[in-house]
Structure formats: C-alpha cells, structure tokens
Amino acid sequence: MIETARAANAPAARRRPKLAGSELHLGSVAVSVLPPASRVSLRAPSVSAPALSKALGVELPTRPKGSAVAAGRTALWLGPDEWLIIAGEHDDMLAGLAGIEAVHSAVDVSHRSVAFAVSGADAEPTLSAGCPQNLAIDAFPVGACSRTVLGKVEIVLYRTASEAFRVECWRSFSDYVFGFLGEAARDAAADRDR
C-alpha cells in the first residue's frame, strides 16, 4: 500500500477532467465532455460472474455488445472475460469487490479515461466518419457497446439512446477525439444542408 502525506492545512487533491466543460453544438449534433466517473476494468472467468455481479449490484453481461445498468452502475461487455464498469465519481467499486473470493482482477482506471456524450439526429453519421463499425440502429441497438476505433484512437463506444452515444477514450487522446468529433459534426451538418 502506498501512502502519501500532505500538510494539515493543504486541501485534498481534486480531480479536474481534461477538457472539463467543453462542448459544441453543430447542426443536429451535440458533443460534450461528461463529468468524471469511477471506472473499473474487470477480468474474470465466466464462473466468477455471478459472485461479481452480486458484489457490484449489476448483472455482468455475457453476450457480445451487451450492457447492463443497475444501482447507478453500468457494466459494458468488452470480451468473453472482460468488462468495463462505470459509476459515479465517488463510487468505490473496488471496496465491494475486495472480499470476493471468486477469481478476478479488478483495476481502478478512473483517471485513465475521459468520456464524451455525442447526441442528436447526426450523432450516428458523426461517429461513422471515423468508426468502421456499422452503427445503424438495427446493427448497434440501444444498449450496445464495443471496443473499436475512432480515427486513430481506440475507444469504448456505448449507445445510450437511439440518437445518443457515450465515447470513452484514454485521457491522452481526448484532445484528438474532441477535435475529430467536432470536424465530423461539421461535415454531418454540411451533408444535411445539401
């Protein structure tokens, strides 16, 4: 365990998300930076999933592109033995997993990522400008998620509504992703105006 000392009168460190408050509205698409969140990268064999689901209070999806939401937590299926769990900024999910004897690996990756909301009638074409995955509603319905790419960056993409997506990317790529989404939104608006 690593402990850090701070002066008695020093304020506690406060996380300020990269691009905090950034948003753009172009045509019929809005892109905004979402508030900070707690994130856990969870790896486990399928036999451990029931115990982990119980500890987290959300059923771990078992199908490709699956997601589940319960008790303020969202579980995204990323692979046969891998999930990304997202919750409110101060939700200590690791504490709930600490006493679980089922085989698993849980790593807090909260500070690693930045999330964007992409919404509106042109959300799908905006994302499709850089994502090779078929994002049509019948191929990627509400609740679908996957690890994919946007331009040159690996992302986790989650469809939260028919015209809304959550894009998770590593913090070091967030400026690129925000800029890319802005350019793609401008292109989608121009295409709509033709």
C-alpha positions in Angstrom: 0.0 0.0 0.0 1.3 3.4 -0.9 0.6 6.2 1.5 1.1 9.9 0.8 1.5 12.6 3.3 0.1 16.1 3.0 0.3 19.2 5.2 -2.5 19.5 7.6 -3.7 22.7 6.1 -3.3 21.6 2.4 -6.6 21.0 0.5 -7.3 17.5 -0.7 -6.5 17.0 -4.4 -9.5 17.4 -6.6 -9.7 15.7 -10.0 -10.3 18.1 -12.8 -11.2 16.3 -16.0 -9.3 17.2 -19.1 -11.5 19.4 -21.3 -13.9 20.0 -18.4 -16.9 21.9 -19.6 -16.1 21.6 -23.3 -19.0 21.2 -25.6 -20.0 22.0 -29.1 -23.4 22.1 -30.9 -23.2 21.9 -34.7 -26.3 21.3 -36.8 -28.2 18.5 -35.2 -25.4 17.0 -33.1 -24.0 18.0 -29.7 -20.7 16.8 -28.3 -19.9 17.4 -24.6 -17.4 16.2 -22.1 -19.1 14.1 -19.4 -18.4 14.6 -15.7 -15.7 12.5 -14.0 -16.7 8.9 -13.3 -15.4 5.9 -11.4 -14.3 3.1 -13.8 -13.1 -0.4 -13.1 -11.5 -2.7 -15.6 -12.7 -6.2 -14.6 -11.4 -9.5 -15.9 -12.8 -12.9 -14.7 -13.7 -16.3 -15.9 -17.4 -16.9 -16.5 -17.8 -19.0 -13.4 -16.9 -15.9 -11.3 -19.5 -13.6 -13.0 -22.4 -14.4 -10.6 -20.5 -13.5 -7.5 -19.0 -10.4 -9.1 -22.4 -9.3 -10.3 -23.9 -9.7 -6.8 -21.0 -7.7 -5.3 -21.4 -4.9 -7.9 -25.1 -4.8 -7.9 -25.3 -5.0 -11.7 -25.5 -8.2 -13.8 -22.4 -8.7 -15.9 -23.5 -9.1 -19.5 -22.4 -12.3 -21.1 -23.2 -11.6 -24.8 -21.0 -9.6 -27.2 -22.0 -5.9 -27.3 -24.0 -6.4 -24.1 -24.5 -3.9 -21.3 -26.5 -3.7 -18.1 -27.4 -0.8 -15.8 -28.4 -1.1 -12.2 -27.9 0.8 -8.9 -26.1 3.7 -10.7 -23.6 1.4 -12.3 -23.2 0.4 -15.9 -21.4 -2.8 -17.0 -20.1 -3.0 -20.5 -19.1 -6.3 -22.1 -15.7 -5.9 -23.8 -14.8 -9.6 -24.3 -15.6 -13.1 -23.0 -13.9 -12.4 -19.7 -13.7 -8.6 -19.7 -16.0 -5.8 -18.6 -15.7 -2.0 -18.1 -17.8 -0.9 -15.1 -18.7 2.8 -14.9 -20.3 4.5 -11.9 -20.5 7.9 -10.2 -17.3 9.8 -9.5 -17.1 8.8 -5.8 -18.3 5.2 -6.1 -15.7 2.9 -4.6 -16.4 -0.3 -6.5 -13.1 -1.9 -5.5 -14.2 -1.9 -1.9 -17.2 -4.0 -2.8 -15.0 -6.4 -4.8 -12.3 -6.7 -2.2 -13.9 -9.5 -0.2 -15.0 -11.6 -3.1 -13.2 -15.0 -3.3 -14.2 -15.7 -6.9 -11.2 -15.4 -9.2 -11.0 -12.0 -10.8 -8.8 -9.0 -11.5 -10.3 -5.5 -10.8 -8.3 -2.4 -11.6 -9.4 1.2 -11.0 -8.9 3.0 -14.3 -10.9 6.1 -13.4 -8.2 8.6 -14.1 -7.2 6.9 -17.4 -10.2 7.9 -19.4 -12.4 10.8 -20.5 -15.9 10.3 -21.7 -17.9 12.3 -24.3 -21.6 12.4 -25.0 -22.5 12.5 -28.7 -26.1 13.1 -29.3 -28.7 14.4 -31.8 -30.0 13.3 -35.2 -26.5 13.4 -36.7 -24.7 11.5 -33.9 -24.5 8.3 -35.9 -23.0 9.9 -39.0 -20.6 12.0 -36.9 -19.2 8.8 -35.3 -19.3 6.8 -38.5 -16.9 9.4 -40.0 -14.1 7.7 -38.1 -15.6 4.4 -36.8 -15.6 1.4 -39.2 -18.3 -0.4 -37.2 -21.9 -0.5 -38.5 -23.7 1.9 -36.2 -27.1 1.6 -37.8 -29.7 1.1 -35.0 -30.5 -2.4 -36.2 -26.8 -3.5 -36.0 -25.9 -1.4 -33.0 -29.1 -1.0 -30.9 -29.6 1.0 -27.7 -27.5 -0.7 -25.0 -24.9 -2.0 -27.4 -21.3 -1.4 -26.7 -17.9 -2.3 -28.1 -14.2 -1.6 -28.1 -13.5 -0.1 -31.5 -11.6 2.8 -33.1 -12.4 6.4 -33.9 -9.9 7.8 -36.4 -6.6 6.6 -35.0 -7.7 6.1 -31.4 -9.1 3.1 -29.5 -12.4 3.9 -27.8 -15.2 2.2 -26.0 -18.5 3.1 -27.7 -21.8 2.7 -25.9 -25.2 3.6 -27.4 -27.3 5.1 -24.6 -30.4 6.1 -26.7 -31.5 5.9 -30.3 -29.6 9.2 -31.1 -27.1 9.2 -28.2 -23.7 7.6 -27.6 -21.1 7.6 -24.9 -17.5 7.6 -26.1 -14.7 6.6 -23.7 -11.1 7.3 -24.7 -7.8 7.5 -22.9 -7.2 10.9 -21.4 -4.0 11.4 -23.5 -6.1 11.2 -26.7 -9.0 13.3 -25.6 -7.9 16.5 -27.4 -7.7 14.5 -30.7 -11.1 12.8 -30.1 -12.8 16.1 -29.3 -11.3 17.7 -32.4 -12.2 14.8 -34.6 -15.8 14.7 -33.3 -16.0 18.5 -34.0 -14.8 18.1 -37.6 -17.1 15.1 -38.2 -20.1 17.0 -36.7 -19.4 19.9 -39.1 -19.2 17.5 -42.0 -22.5 15.9 -41.0 -24.2 19.3 -40.7 -22.9 20.3 -44.1 -24.2 17.0 -45.6 -27.6 17.6 -44.1 -27.7 21.1 -45.5 -27.1 19.9 -49.1 
